[in-house]
Amino acid sequence: MTATEAAAAAVAERPVAAPVEGGELVGTLWHEGAPGTPVVAIHGITANHRSFSGLAARLDAPVLALDLRGRGASRGLPGPYGLVQQAQDVADAMTALGIDRAIVVGHSMGAFVAGRLAEARPELVAALVLVDGGVPLRPAPAGAKPEDILGPALERLARTFPDREAYRAFFRAHPGFGPYWSPAIEEYVDYDLREVDGALRPSANPDAVVANLVELDGREGYAEALAAVEAPAVLLRSPRDLLDQAPGLYDDEWLAMWTARLPRLDVTDVEGTNHYTILLGEGVGAVADAVRGAASSAQVEGR
């Protein structure tokens, strides 16, 4: 274990559960009682809240991360699963846990939830840090199926696994994870495997995943909602995609179109990362820097 990984393991954390419509959101609160602007972290479409443990280890402020409706230990929550509902869940959890304003960090689909939250409840959001997500994606080709878009990420949701080692092996074979394997990734993967209907399965409910996937091109008023957000926002872009291939989710031409529509959005490229390692690998330092920068700006401007 490296010094950085040892520090991450030593971070004080507390399991939390917050009431939302239909049940509870489950997650972790790190650095409880620490000074500074709290951070609320929202994970990706087939992910879980433990993807933020490395980020929490690099910050000194309180960090709250939650399993979204239909994922992780919140898998059993019923639909609807749309972005509007997910944002409402996060707002309800923040209120229940006494967080009245935060730097909101969203990774992948979680960045879209963050955008919806900032538009619907601006008083809760001091600033947005969007990690390779949140800006509408190019529409999928006509006739494309969810598995064509998410590939192995959706394939695994249909499978059962005999044990944790088999689940780790699946991720080790994934080009976006395997070459970058670390204790942080292993902990995230182990948390994700859960007993569902008498078998060990990935935690994400496929119905929830598909419900959110179709919204990521900006439909259902999302593009307009994002344009209405007044909180300062930064997008951290990875140059490689879910399969560790270039270009990433946002090619230059597509992103230029959206930054012209979103003049308040700052964009920073995080070189040497893919869509996953921007948070679960070497890119996490850049995410922490962006959070600290957003917190400093919010304090100076009194937000």
LONU-885398 format. One record per residue (C-alpha): residue in three letters; residue number from 1; x, y, z. Coordinates in Angstrom, 3 decimals. Each point is the difference from the previous one (the first is absolute). Layout:
+------+-----+----------+----------+----------+
: rest :  nr :     east :    north :       up :
+------+-----+----------+----------+----------+
:  ALA : NUM :        X :        Y :        Z :
...
+------+-----+----------+----------+----------+
***
This chain:
+------+-----+----------+----------+----------+
: rest :  nr :     east :    north :       up :
+------+-----+----------+----------+----------+
:  MET :   1 :    0.000 :    0.000 :    0.000 :
:  THR :   2 :    1.352 :    3.399 :   -0.982 :
:  ALA :   3 :    0.082 :    2.964 :    2.373 :
:  THR :   4 :   -2.944 :    1.544 :   -1.855 :
:  GLU :   5 :   -2.023 :   -3.198 :    0.273 :
:  ALA :   6 :    0.844 :   -0.303 :    3.688 :
:  ALA :   7 :   -1.204 :    3.550 :    0.547 :
:  ALA :   8 :   -3.240 :   -0.802 :   -1.791 :
:  ALA :   9 :   -0.550 :   -3.018 :    2.240 :
:  ALA :  10 :    0.483 :    2.156 :    3.097 :
:  VAL :  11 :   -2.627 :    2.593 :   -0.921 :
:  ALA :  12 :   -2.772 :    0.161 :    2.596 :
:  GLU :  13 :   -3.331 :   -0.976 :   -1.487 :
:  ARG :  14 :   -3.516 :   -0.743 :    1.199 :
:  PRO :  15 :   -2.743 :   -1.988 :   -1.746 :
:  VAL :  16 :   -3.145 :    2.071 :   -0.497 :
:  ALA :  17 :   -3.570 :   -0.532 :   -1.157 :
:  ALA :  18 :   -2.354 :    2.809 :   -0.942 :
:  PRO :  19 :   -3.769 :   -0.209 :   -0.510 :
:  VAL :  20 :   -1.241 :    0.586 :   -3.530 :
:  GLU :  21 :   -3.205 :   -0.855 :   -1.813 :
:  GLY :  22 :   -0.513 :   -3.757 :    0.257 :
:  GLY :  23 :    2.809 :   -0.784 :    2.442 :
:  GLU :  24 :    3.556 :    1.108 :    0.736 :
:  LEU :  25 :    3.130 :    1.017 :   -1.869 :
:  VAL :  26 :    3.038 :   -1.700 :    1.505 :
:  GLY :  27 :    3.527 :    1.359 :   -0.127 :
:  THR :  28 :    3.036 :    1.255 :    1.889 :
:  LEU :  29 :    0.923 :    3.263 :    1.701 :
:  TRP :  30 :    3.734 :    0.664 :    0.208 :
:  HIS :  31 :    1.697 :    2.661 :    2.168 :
:  GLU :  32 :   -3.145 :    0.661 :    2.014 :
:  GLY :  33 :    0.316 :    3.260 :    1.891 :
:  ALA :  34 :    2.950 :    1.265 :   -2.048 :
:  PRO :  35 :    0.035 :    3.710 :   -0.874 :
:  GLY :  36 :   -0.542 :    1.269 :   -3.510 :
:  THR :  37 :   -2.740 :   -0.247 :   -2.581 :
:  PRO :  38 :   -1.474 :   -3.517 :   -0.090 :
:  VAL :  39 :    0.321 :   -2.096 :   -3.146 :
:  VAL :  40 :   -2.853 :   -2.130 :   -1.336 :
:  ALA :  41 :    1.107 :   -2.650 :   -2.501 :
:  ILE :  42 :   -2.273 :   -1.743 :   -2.520 :
:  HIS :  43 :    1.134 :   -3.169 :   -1.784 :
:  GLY :  44 :   -0.424 :   -1.332 :   -3.531 :
:  ILE :  45 :   -2.673 :   -2.005 :   -1.751 :
:  THR :  46 :    1.014 :   -3.556 :    0.999 :
:  ALA :  47 :    2.285 :    1.038 :    2.857 :
:  ASN :  48 :   -0.294 :    0.417 :    3.776 :
:  HIS :  49 :    0.993 :    2.608 :    2.544 :
:  ARG :  50 :    3.293 :   -1.679 :    0.915 :
:  SER :  51 :    1.445 :    1.393 :   -3.217 :
:  PHE :  52 :    0.612 :    3.165 :    2.041 :
:  SER :  53 :    2.068 :   -1.499 :    2.826 :
:  GLY :  54 :    3.246 :    1.097 :   -1.680 :
:  LEU :  55 :   -1.290 :    3.542 :   -0.449 :
:  ALA :  56 :   -1.084 :    0.160 :    3.640 :
:  ALA :  57 :    3.515 :   -1.006 :    1.055 :
:  ARG :  58 :    1.395 :    3.053 :   -1.776 :
:  LEU :  59 :   -2.385 :    2.548 :    1.495 :
:  ASP :  60 :   -0.253 :    1.512 :    3.462 :
:  ALA :  61 :   -3.656 :    1.066 :   -0.175 :
:  PRO :  62 :   -3.029 :   -2.207 :    0.756 :
:  VAL :  63 :   -0.743 :   -2.265 :   -2.981 :
:  LEU :  64 :   -3.378 :   -1.689 :   -0.450 :
:  ALA :  65 :   -0.465 :   -2.633 :   -2.699 :
:  LEU :  66 :   -3.169 :   -2.014 :   -0.474 :
:  ASP :  67 :   -1.114 :   -3.062 :   -1.935 :
:  LEU :  68 :   -2.574 :    1.330 :   -2.443 :
:  ARG :  69 :   -3.477 :   -1.448 :   -0.337 :
:  GLY :  70 :    0.331 :   -3.428 :   -1.607 :
:  ARG :  71 :    3.715 :   -0.444 :    0.783 :
:  GLY :  72 :    2.217 :   -1.323 :    2.781 :
:  ALA :  73 :   -1.718 :   -0.317 :    3.357 :
:  SER :  74 :   -2.803 :    2.239 :   -1.377 :
:  ARG :  75 :   -0.794 :   -2.560 :   -2.703 :
:  GLY :  76 :   -3.365 :   -0.910 :    1.529 :
:  LEU :  77 :   -1.488 :    3.473 :   -0.354 :
:  PRO :  78 :   -2.844 :    0.029 :   -2.539 :
:  GLY :  79 :   -0.256 :    2.122 :   -3.097 :
:  PRO :  80 :   -0.358 :    2.450 :   -1.536 :
:  TYR :  81 :    3.744 :    0.135 :   -0.588 :
:  GLY :  82 :    0.291 :    3.084 :   -2.199 :
:  LEU :  83 :    2.503 :    2.792 :    0.544 :
:  VAL :  84 :   -2.614 :    2.261 :    1.565 :
:  GLN :  85 :   -0.821 :   -2.646 :    2.622 :
:  GLN :  86 :    3.677 :   -0.724 :    0.634 :
:  ALA :  87 :    0.650 :    3.714 :    0.582 :
:  GLN :  88 :   -2.957 :    0.214 :    2.356 :
:  ASP :  89 :    1.383 :   -2.969 :    1.931 :
:  VAL :  90 :    3.374 :    1.714 :    0.414 :
:  ALA :  91 :   -1.691 :    3.226 :    1.126 :
:  ASP :  92 :   -2.103 :   -1.911 :    2.546 :
:  ALA :  93 :    3.083 :   -1.820 :    1.299 :
:  MET :  94 :    1.943 :    3.243 :    0.359 :
:  THR :  95 :   -2.838 :    1.516 :    2.011 :
:  ALA :  96 :   -0.357 :   -3.084 :    2.184 :
:  LEU :  97 :    3.732 :   -0.045 :    0.738 :
:  GLY :  98 :    0.227 :    3.711 :    0.734 :
:  ILE :  99 :    1.917 :    1.135 :   -3.091 :
:  ASP : 100 :   -1.512 :    3.275 :   -1.146 :
:  ARG : 101 :    2.568 :    0.892 :   -2.688 :
:  ALA : 102 :    2.769 :   -1.964 :   -1.681 :
:  ILE : 103 :    2.470 :   -0.340 :   -2.800 :
:  VAL : 104 :   -1.739 :   -2.655 :   -2.085 :
:  VAL : 105 :    2.218 :   -2.449 :   -1.882 :
:  GLY : 106 :   -1.534 :   -2.304 :   -2.579 :
:  HIS : 107 :    1.744 :   -2.699 :   -2.000 :
:  SER : 108 :   -1.458 :   -1.158 :   -3.333 :
:  MET : 109 :   -3.799 :   -0.314 :    0.403 :
:  GLY : 110 :    0.415 :    1.430 :    3.494 :
:  ALA : 111 :    1.065 :    3.270 :   -1.610 :
:  PHE : 112 :   -3.396 :    0.141 :   -1.724 :
:  VAL : 113 :   -1.701 :   -0.529 :    3.359 :
:  ALA : 114 :    2.158 :    2.840 :    1.334 :
:  GLY : 115 :   -1.178 :    2.232 :   -2.847 :
:  ARG : 116 :   -3.625 :   -0.757 :    0.749 :
:  LEU : 117 :    0.596 :    0.667 :    3.699 :
:  ALA : 118 :    1.653 :    3.372 :   -0.672 :
:  GLU : 119 :   -2.885 :    1.103 :   -2.219 :
:  ALA : 120 :   -2.798 :   -1.196 :    2.308 :
:  ARG : 121 :    1.585 :    0.869 :    3.367 :
:  PRO : 122 :    2.588 :    2.727 :   -0.623 :
:  GLU : 123 :    0.168 :    0.895 :    3.685 :
:  LEU : 124 :    1.606 :   -3.392 :    0.698 :
:  VAL : 125 :    2.793 :    0.304 :   -2.573 :
:  ALA : 126 :    2.974 :    2.321 :    0.509 :
:  ALA : 127 :    1.812 :   -1.350 :   -3.081 :
:  LEU : 128 :    0.032 :   -2.964 :   -2.369 :
:  VAL : 129 :    2.931 :   -2.258 :   -0.850 :
:  LEU : 130 :   -1.078 :   -2.144 :   -2.964 :
:  VAL : 131 :    2.322 :   -2.969 :   -0.505 :
:  ASP : 132 :   -0.213 :   -1.237 :   -3.603 :
:  GLY : 133 :   -3.748 :    0.479 :   -0.073 :
:  GLY : 134 :   -2.829 :    2.465 :    0.421 :
:  VAL : 135 :    0.223 :    1.548 :   -3.478 :
:  PRO : 136 :   -2.436 :   -1.741 :   -2.383 :
:  LEU : 137 :    1.553 :   -2.845 :   -1.982 :
:  ARG : 138 :   -0.237 :   -0.511 :   -3.741 :
:  PRO : 139 :   -3.302 :   -1.757 :   -0.751 :
:  ALA : 140 :    0.375 :   -3.737 :   -0.499 :
:  PRO : 141 :   -0.263 :   -1.277 :   -3.582 :
:  ALA : 142 :   -3.493 :   -0.951 :   -1.124 :
:  GLY : 143 :   -0.857 :   -3.488 :    1.163 :
:  ALA : 144 :    2.805 :   -0.170 :    2.564 :
:  LYS : 145 :   -0.746 :   -2.172 :    3.013 :
:  PRO : 146 :    1.137 :    0.769 :    3.568 :
:  GLU : 147 :    2.609 :   -2.743 :   -0.195 :
:  ASP : 148 :    1.441 :    1.629 :   -3.147 :
:  ILE : 149 :    0.628 :    3.165 :    2.015 :
:  LEU : 150 :    1.150 :   -1.354 :    3.359 :
:  GLY : 151 :    1.638 :   -3.246 :   -1.192 :
:  PRO : 152 :    1.472 :   -2.067 :    2.860 :
:  ALA : 153 :   -1.484 :    2.363 :    2.588 :
:  LEU : 154 :   -3.512 :   -1.157 :   -0.902 :
:  GLU : 155 :    0.961 :   -3.568 :   -0.880 :
:  ARG : 156 :    1.076 :   -0.722 :    3.575 :
:  LEU : 157 :   -3.382 :    1.054 :    1.409 :
:  ALA : 158 :   -1.589 :   -3.052 :   -1.623 :
:  ARG : 159 :    2.501 :   -2.394 :    1.568 :
:  THR : 160 :    0.405 :   -1.760 :    3.309 :
:  PHE : 161 :    3.393 :   -0.732 :    1.551 :
:  PRO : 162 :    1.022 :   -2.895 :    2.275 :
:  ASP : 163 :    2.146 :    2.180 :    2.255 :
:  ARG : 164 :    1.870 :    3.283 :    0.328 :
:  GLU : 165 :    3.084 :   -1.326 :   -1.730 :
:  ALA : 166 :   -2.016 :   -0.761 :   -3.128 :
:  TYR : 167 :   -1.414 :    3.521 :    0.070 :
:  ARG : 168 :    3.475 :    1.452 :    0.369 :
:  ALA : 169 :    1.127 :   -2.092 :   -2.963 :
:  PHE : 170 :   -2.774 :    1.512 :   -2.133 :
:  PHE : 171 :    1.241 :    3.502 :    0.793 :
:  ARG : 172 :    3.650 :   -0.961 :   -0.437 :
:  ALA : 173 :   -0.856 :   -1.055 :   -3.560 :
:  HIS : 174 :   -1.667 :    3.366 :   -0.689 :
:  PRO : 175 :    2.340 :    2.292 :   -1.986 :
:  GLY : 176 :   -1.092 :    3.024 :    1.990 :
:  PHE : 177 :    0.846 :   -1.591 :    3.360 :
:  GLY : 178 :    2.377 :   -2.933 :   -0.335 :
:  PRO : 179 :    3.217 :    1.802 :   -0.984 :
:  TYR : 180 :   -0.531 :    2.472 :    2.836 :
:  TRP : 181 :   -0.957 :   -2.425 :    2.768 :
:  SER : 182 :    0.484 :    1.281 :    3.547 :
:  PRO : 183 :   -1.269 :   -0.617 :    3.542 :
:  ALA : 184 :   -2.438 :    2.892 :   -0.517 :
:  ILE : 185 :   -1.536 :   -1.647 :   -3.065 :
:  GLU : 186 :   -0.130 :   -3.361 :    1.771 :
:  GLU : 187 :   -1.850 :    1.481 :    2.976 :
:  TYR : 188 :   -2.482 :    1.694 :   -2.338 :
:  VAL : 189 :   -0.561 :   -3.258 :   -1.899 :
:  ASP : 190 :   -0.425 :   -2.096 :    3.142 :
:  TYR : 191 :   -2.625 :    2.388 :    1.371 :
:  ASP : 192 :   -1.956 :   -0.219 :   -3.242 :
:  LEU : 193 :   -0.639 :   -3.775 :    0.119 :
:  ARG : 194 :   -3.199 :   -0.728 :    1.948 :
:  GLU : 195 :   -2.361 :   -2.864 :    0.682 :
:  VAL : 196 :   -3.114 :    0.585 :   -2.095 :
:  ASP : 197 :   -2.701 :   -2.644 :   -0.476 :
:  GLY : 198 :    2.211 :   -2.666 :    1.523 :
:  ALA : 199 :    3.049 :    0.639 :   -2.195 :
:  LEU : 200 :    3.000 :    2.322 :   -0.034 :
:  ARG : 201 :   -0.649 :    2.785 :   -2.501 :
:  PRO : 202 :    1.258 :    3.491 :   -0.827 :
:  SER : 203 :   -1.906 :    2.510 :    2.093 :
:  ALA : 204 :   -1.455 :    2.184 :   -2.760 :
:  ASN : 205 :   -3.604 :   -0.689 :   -0.986 :
:  PRO : 206 :   -0.059 :   -0.256 :   -3.827 :
:  ASP : 207 :   -3.350 :    1.810 :   -0.134 :
:  ALA : 208 :    1.510 :    2.973 :    1.815 :
:  VAL : 209 :    3.032 :    0.007 :   -2.288 :
:  VAL : 210 :   -2.043 :   -0.007 :   -3.206 :
:  ALA : 211 :   -2.347 :    2.692 :    1.357 :
:  ASN : 212 :    2.954 :    2.323 :    0.569 :
:  LEU : 213 :    1.940 :   -0.958 :   -3.121 :
:  VAL : 214 :   -2.657 :    1.315 :   -2.369 :
:  GLU : 215 :    0.111 :    3.418 :    1.684 :
:  LEU : 216 :    3.690 :    0.684 :   -0.529 :
:  ASP : 217 :   -0.379 :    1.685 :   -3.393 :
:  GLY : 218 :   -1.729 :    2.985 :    1.610 :
:  ARG : 219 :   -3.625 :   -0.977 :   -0.534 :
:  GLU : 220 :   -2.891 :    0.542 :    2.460 :
:  GLY : 221 :    1.048 :    3.610 :    0.447 :
:  TYR : 222 :    3.448 :   -0.807 :    1.360 :
:  ALA : 223 :    1.910 :    2.171 :   -2.467 :
:  GLU : 224 :   -2.174 :    2.979 :    0.884 :
:  ALA : 225 :    0.357 :   -0.717 :    3.715 :
:  LEU : 226 :    3.796 :   -0.075 :   -0.271 :
:  ALA : 227 :    0.058 :    3.284 :   -1.880 :
:  ALA : 228 :   -2.026 :    1.580 :    2.817 :
:  VAL : 229 :    2.487 :   -0.988 :    2.727 :
:  GLU : 230 :    1.638 :    3.050 :    1.559 :
:  ALA : 231 :    2.466 :   -1.772 :    2.300 :
:  PRO : 232 :    3.608 :    0.023 :   -1.250 :
:  ALA : 233 :    0.852 :   -3.254 :   -1.711 :
:  VAL : 234 :    3.091 :   -1.775 :   -1.249 :
:  LEU : 235 :    0.075 :   -3.012 :   -2.306 :
:  LEU : 236 :    2.951 :   -2.365 :    0.354 :
:  ARG : 237 :    0.342 :   -1.860 :   -3.298 :
:  SER : 238 :    1.769 :   -3.291 :   -0.588 :
:  PRO : 239 :    1.646 :   -0.576 :   -3.398 :
:  ARG : 240 :   -1.008 :   -3.696 :   -0.029 :
:  ASP : 241 :   -3.364 :   -1.734 :    0.298 :
:  LEU : 242 :   -1.475 :   -2.943 :    1.956 :
:  LEU : 243 :    2.147 :   -2.474 :   -1.957 :
:  ASP : 244 :    3.192 :    2.052 :    0.389 :
:  GLN : 245 :   -0.175 :    1.202 :   -3.582 :
:  ALA : 246 :    0.315 :    3.469 :   -1.517 :
:  PRO : 247 :   -1.864 :    2.218 :   -0.390 :
:  GLY : 248 :   -1.821 :    0.200 :    3.310 :
:  LEU : 249 :   -3.690 :    0.623 :    0.521 :
:  TYR : 250 :    0.385 :    3.610 :   -1.109 :
:  ASP : 251 :    1.904 :    0.551 :   -3.230 :
:  ASP : 252 :    1.262 :    3.509 :   -0.711 :
:  GLU : 253 :   -2.664 :    0.927 :   -2.541 :
:  TRP : 254 :   -2.908 :   -1.136 :    2.181 :
:  LEU : 255 :    1.370 :    1.636 :    3.130 :
:  ALA : 256 :    0.670 :    3.279 :   -1.825 :
:  MET : 257 :   -3.666 :    0.136 :   -0.995 :
:  TRP : 258 :   -1.091 :   -0.429 :    3.602 :
:  THR : 259 :    2.496 :    2.371 :    1.556 :
:  ALA : 260 :   -1.313 :    2.667 :   -2.372 :
:  ARG : 261 :   -3.443 :   -0.617 :    1.482 :
:  LEU : 262 :    1.337 :   -0.147 :    3.561 :
:  PRO : 263 :    2.316 :    3.004 :    0.332 :
:  ARG : 264 :    0.330 :   -0.419 :    3.782 :
:  LEU : 265 :    1.420 :   -3.513 :   -0.355 :
:  ASP : 266 :    3.760 :   -0.338 :    0.423 :
:  VAL : 267 :    1.617 :   -3.064 :   -1.593 :
:  THR : 268 :    3.180 :   -1.721 :    1.135 :
:  ASP : 269 :    1.489 :   -3.057 :   -1.722 :
:  VAL : 270 :    1.403 :   -2.661 :    2.319 :
:  GLU : 271 :    2.666 :   -1.615 :   -2.147 :
:  GLY : 272 :    0.954 :   -3.652 :    0.360 :
:  THR : 273 :   -3.427 :   -1.112 :    1.214 :
:  ASN : 274 :   -3.010 :   -1.875 :   -1.279 :
:  HIS : 275 :   -3.637 :    0.390 :    1.031 :
:  TYR : 276 :    0.584 :   -2.109 :    3.122 :
:  THR : 277 :    3.550 :    0.830 :    1.042 :
:  ILE : 278 :   -0.767 :    3.712 :    0.013 :
:  LEU : 279 :   -1.616 :   -0.800 :    3.366 :
:  LEU : 280 :    1.206 :   -3.478 :    0.983 :
:  GLY : 281 :    3.594 :    0.444 :   -1.120 :
:  GLU : 282 :    2.624 :    2.649 :   -0.619 :
:  GLY : 283 :   -2.596 :    2.633 :   -0.870 :
:  VAL : 284 :   -1.380 :    0.223 :    3.526 :
:  GLY : 285 :    2.621 :    2.572 :    0.939 :
:  ALA : 286 :   -1.325 :    2.336 :   -2.686 :
:  VAL : 287 :   -3.537 :   -0.515 :    1.309 :
:  ALA : 288 :    1.144 :    0.877 :    3.523 :
:  ASP : 289 :    1.749 :    3.124 :   -1.312 :
:  ALA : 290 :   -3.187 :    1.065 :   -1.793 :
:  VAL : 291 :   -2.060 :   -0.496 :    3.160 :
:  ARG : 292 :    2.449 :    2.032 :    2.076 :
:  GLY : 293 :    0.009 :    2.738 :   -2.629 :
:  ALA : 294 :   -3.794 :    0.101 :   -0.076 :
:  ALA : 295 :   -0.145 :    0.150 :    3.799 :
:  SER : 296 :    2.503 :    2.866 :    0.141 :
:  SER : 297 :   -1.912 :    1.985 :   -2.615 :
:  ALA : 298 :   -3.302 :   -0.608 :    1.774 :
:  GLN : 299 :    1.420 :    1.273 :    3.292 :
:  VAL : 300 :    1.493 :    3.109 :   -1.581 :
:  GLU : 301 :   -3.247 :    0.850 :   -1.779 :
:  GLY : 302 :   -2.175 :   -0.859 :    2.993 :
:  ARG : 303 :   -2.033 :   -2.705 :   -1.743 :
+------+-----+----------+----------+----------+
***
